[in-house]
């Protein structure tokens, strides 16, 4: 069985590889097993939004931490692949939350800054890295900056500059890569890569985003999909329900994935 340290080292190596790491976010054991069974899956990442929705909570640290981490544990125990956990903004104690995530089997995490003062955000990154060192696991932090998603009406140039400043600071504090969610076109992505570093940017796939191959060519390290994967699954469920209510049948192409 692959050790937790080896899984963390694998995740870090996947970030540094020339090929972009695509992680299709999961939210429970059956979604994790379904994705892990695919030959192209190299690592798993949880979607905090999706786990919260599974239990009837709104996104944004409304779900109890222990409940969320119990699902992370169940997912990590279901696979031998590296698992990165979405830890929102740290649930009030980034270091301790990271320690608990490691105990649950995670070898990496996303943690968002919510555009808090830079010194506070850097301290949070440092606390997460220190927690990994204390637990003996080279924890892989995908430090998220909300420079775009919480930008409001400020000029785009200011958001780009802010993301670069924060990204560099998070890398200096020990983060592995920097997650910049938002619909990033080629020009903005190119500026972020130039400012933060080649293979040091993580992006999210949303309707209107570039493809993973296009982001790879621009020097992006990782692409994830957040709550979009659960929304795709729920859309399919709702659509087939509508068909059934109208006299339809279960599609013959349905696979026994559970």
Legacy VTK file of the C-alpha trace (Angstrom):
# vtk DataFile Version 3.0
C-alpha trace
ASCII
DATASET POLYDATA
POINTS 258 float
0.000 0.000 0.000
1.273 3.473 -0.892
2.145 5.507 2.194
0.758 8.955 2.892
4.197 10.467 2.406
4.533 8.775 -0.974
1.096 10.015 -2.003
2.058 13.578 -1.072
5.272 13.278 -3.068
3.298 11.948 -6.035
0.882 14.883 -5.904
3.740 17.393 -5.806
5.409 15.648 -8.760
2.150 15.781 -10.744
2.023 19.546 -10.203
5.583 19.936 -11.458
5.155 17.710 -14.531
4.965 19.234 -18.021
1.447 17.826 -18.461
-1.369 19.656 -16.712
-2.933 17.716 -13.841
-6.682 17.455 -14.368
-8.559 16.597 -11.189
-12.267 15.843 -11.520
-13.731 16.819 -8.159
-15.620 14.246 -6.089
-17.930 14.560 -3.093
-18.583 11.064 -1.696
-17.264 7.517 -1.913
-19.232 6.413 -4.956
-18.231 9.487 -6.970
-14.617 8.955 -5.859
-14.622 5.292 -6.897
-16.273 6.144 -10.206
-13.574 8.670 -11.096
-10.694 6.647 -9.618
-11.614 3.735 -11.901
-10.755 5.765 -15.010
-7.266 5.164 -16.487
-6.646 8.902 -16.791
-7.172 9.624 -13.100
-3.915 10.400 -11.296
-5.253 12.109 -8.173
-8.558 13.036 -6.563
-9.746 16.353 -5.167
-12.807 16.925 -3.044
-15.224 19.778 -3.690
-16.185 21.488 -0.451
-19.263 23.033 -2.022
-20.445 19.628 -3.194
-19.825 17.879 0.135
-21.718 20.640 1.930
-24.616 20.329 -0.515
-24.681 16.554 -0.020
-25.502 17.122 3.651
-27.865 20.029 3.057
-25.522 22.900 3.957
-24.757 26.078 2.054
-21.176 26.532 0.864
-18.796 28.646 2.930
-17.906 26.720 6.110
-21.527 26.169 7.134
-21.002 22.412 7.290
-19.461 21.220 10.578
-15.752 20.618 10.063
-15.813 17.112 11.516
-18.645 16.092 9.186
-16.781 17.387 6.159
-13.553 15.690 7.239
-15.373 12.405 7.836
-16.287 12.419 4.147
-12.675 13.250 3.239
-11.599 10.256 5.340
-14.103 7.960 3.630
-12.923 9.125 0.200
-9.229 8.735 1.105
-9.856 5.225 2.443
-11.614 4.237 -0.794
-8.569 4.772 -3.026
-4.800 4.450 -3.187
-4.573 7.690 -5.170
-3.471 11.000 -3.620
-6.438 12.949 -2.243
-6.462 16.734 -1.953
-9.167 18.235 0.265
-11.033 21.496 -0.124
-10.659 23.148 3.290
-12.477 26.395 2.462
-10.607 29.139 4.369
-9.442 26.939 7.231
-12.531 26.926 9.479
-11.017 29.533 11.806
-7.777 27.640 12.453
-5.886 26.777 9.242
-3.069 24.874 10.913
-5.292 22.701 13.067
-7.707 22.094 10.190
-4.806 20.957 8.002
-3.611 18.645 10.786
-7.067 17.084 10.995
-7.197 16.720 7.210
-3.877 14.871 7.295
-5.261 12.585 10.004
-8.214 11.928 7.682
-5.833 10.795 4.936
-5.522 13.907 2.761
-2.084 14.709 1.375
-2.920 18.163 0.039
-5.543 20.880 0.171
-7.065 23.995 -1.279
-7.410 26.895 1.139
-8.854 30.240 0.110
-7.792 33.698 1.261
-11.164 35.467 0.810
-9.032 38.560 0.159
-8.150 38.914 3.825
-5.147 41.139 4.593
-2.060 39.705 2.938
-0.172 39.241 6.218
-3.052 37.172 7.643
-3.272 35.068 4.500
0.465 34.412 4.443
0.325 33.386 8.103
-2.453 30.909 7.255
-0.343 29.358 4.491
2.631 29.085 6.840
0.442 27.440 9.492
-0.738 24.794 7.027
2.798 23.992 5.915
3.972 23.837 9.532
1.152 21.413 10.335
2.327 19.095 7.575
5.895 19.248 8.831
4.752 18.499 12.388
2.792 15.469 11.160
5.687 14.255 9.018
3.773 14.649 5.743
4.993 16.990 2.967
1.498 18.472 2.687
0.797 19.926 -0.769
-1.016 23.248 -0.483
-2.884 24.653 -3.468
-3.179 28.152 -1.978
-6.232 29.894 -3.376
-6.513 33.607 -3.921
-9.918 35.148 -4.510
-8.408 38.094 -6.363
-10.878 37.558 -9.215
-13.974 35.978 -7.668
-14.147 38.649 -4.934
-12.889 41.504 -7.097
-16.167 43.400 -7.219
-15.936 46.258 -9.699
-12.226 46.962 -9.447
-10.278 47.102 -12.732
-9.017 43.816 -14.157
-5.425 45.037 -14.021
-5.692 45.477 -10.253
-6.986 41.940 -9.817
-4.133 40.553 -11.900
-1.567 42.496 -9.882
-3.173 41.422 -6.602
-3.216 37.760 -7.639
0.459 37.928 -8.567
1.455 39.634 -5.311
-0.514 37.157 -3.234
0.609 34.179 -5.293
4.279 34.981 -4.898
3.832 35.517 -1.173
2.049 32.174 -0.756
4.773 30.332 -2.653
7.396 32.012 -0.483
5.464 30.838 2.590
5.617 27.229 1.395
2.587 26.688 -0.847
3.137 24.279 -3.723
0.986 26.077 -6.289
-1.476 28.979 -6.417
-5.149 28.510 -7.245
-6.699 31.457 -9.082
-10.388 30.662 -9.693
-12.342 32.617 -12.269
-12.926 32.505 -16.023
-9.392 33.261 -17.184
-8.779 33.938 -20.840
-5.438 33.316 -22.549
-4.106 36.839 -22.003
-4.887 36.941 -18.287
-3.555 33.416 -17.800
-0.349 34.322 -19.588
0.166 37.319 -17.292
-0.460 35.215 -14.195
1.987 32.533 -15.296
4.612 35.149 -16.086
4.072 36.825 -12.722
3.758 33.779 -10.458
5.680 31.108 -12.312
5.556 28.327 -14.878
3.668 25.293 -13.523
2.753 27.260 -10.419
-0.837 28.181 -11.355
-4.000 26.197 -10.721
-7.264 27.078 -12.484
-10.900 25.985 -12.475
-12.915 24.702 -15.402
-16.166 26.625 -15.737
-18.505 27.227 -18.678
-16.551 29.718 -20.773
-13.101 28.648 -19.560
-10.325 27.479 -21.848
-9.716 23.748 -22.286
-7.166 21.901 -20.192
-4.915 21.537 -23.228
-5.001 25.303 -23.823
-4.162 26.006 -20.180
-1.377 23.441 -20.331
0.156 25.200 -23.311
0.078 28.443 -21.299
2.070 26.886 -18.445
-0.717 26.027 -15.994
-0.013 23.181 -13.551
-3.454 22.014 -12.510
-7.105 22.277 -13.484
-10.029 21.287 -11.278
-13.781 21.692 -11.619
-15.154 22.471 -8.153
-18.923 22.003 -7.796
-19.416 21.739 -11.553
-19.010 17.931 -11.561
-21.796 17.456 -9.028
-23.951 19.875 -11.010
-23.397 17.793 -14.151
-24.471 14.657 -12.253
-27.523 16.378 -10.769
-28.466 17.799 -14.164
-28.417 14.269 -15.602
-30.539 13.023 -12.691
-33.112 15.774 -13.087
-33.232 15.326 -16.861
-33.817 11.574 -16.685
-36.471 12.110 -14.010
-38.290 14.459 -16.372
-38.101 11.812 -19.094
-39.467 9.153 -16.732
-42.336 11.382 -15.609
-43.196 11.817 -19.258
-43.371 8.098 -19.917
-39.754 7.520 -20.860
-37.426 4.728 -19.763
-33.988 4.442 -18.221
-31.436 4.849 -21.054
-29.941 1.571 -22.292
-26.488 3.191 -22.084
-26.716 3.412 -18.255
-23.722 1.709 -16.606
-23.750 -0.091 -13.253
-21.270 2.198 -11.507
-22.599 1.658 -8.018
LINES 1 259
258 0 1 2 3 4 5 6 7 8 9 10 11 12 13 14 15 16 17 18 19 20 21 22 23 24 25 26 27 28 29 30 31 32 33 34 35 36 37 38 39 40 41 42 43 44 45 46 47 48 49 50 51 52 53 54 55 56 57 58 59 60 61 62 63 64 65 66 67 68 69 70 71 72 73 74 75 76 77 78 79 80 81 82 83 84 85 86 87 88 89 90 91 92 93 94 95 96 97 98 99 100 101 102 103 104 105 106 107 108 109 110 111 112 113 114 115 116 117 118 119 120 121 122 123 124 125 126 127 128 129 130 131 132 133 134 135 136 137 138 139 140 141 142 143 144 145 146 147 148 149 150 151 152 153 154 155 156 157 158 159 160 161 162 163 164 165 166 167 168 169 170 171 172 173 174 175 176 177 178 179 180 181 182 183 184 185 186 187 188 189 190 191 192 193 194 195 196 197 198 199 200 201 202 203 204 205 206 207 208 209 210 211 212 213 214 215 216 217 218 219 220 221 222 223 224 225 226 227 228 229 230 231 232 233 234 235 236 237 238 239 240 241 242 243 244 245 246 247 248 249 250 251 252 253 254 255 256 257
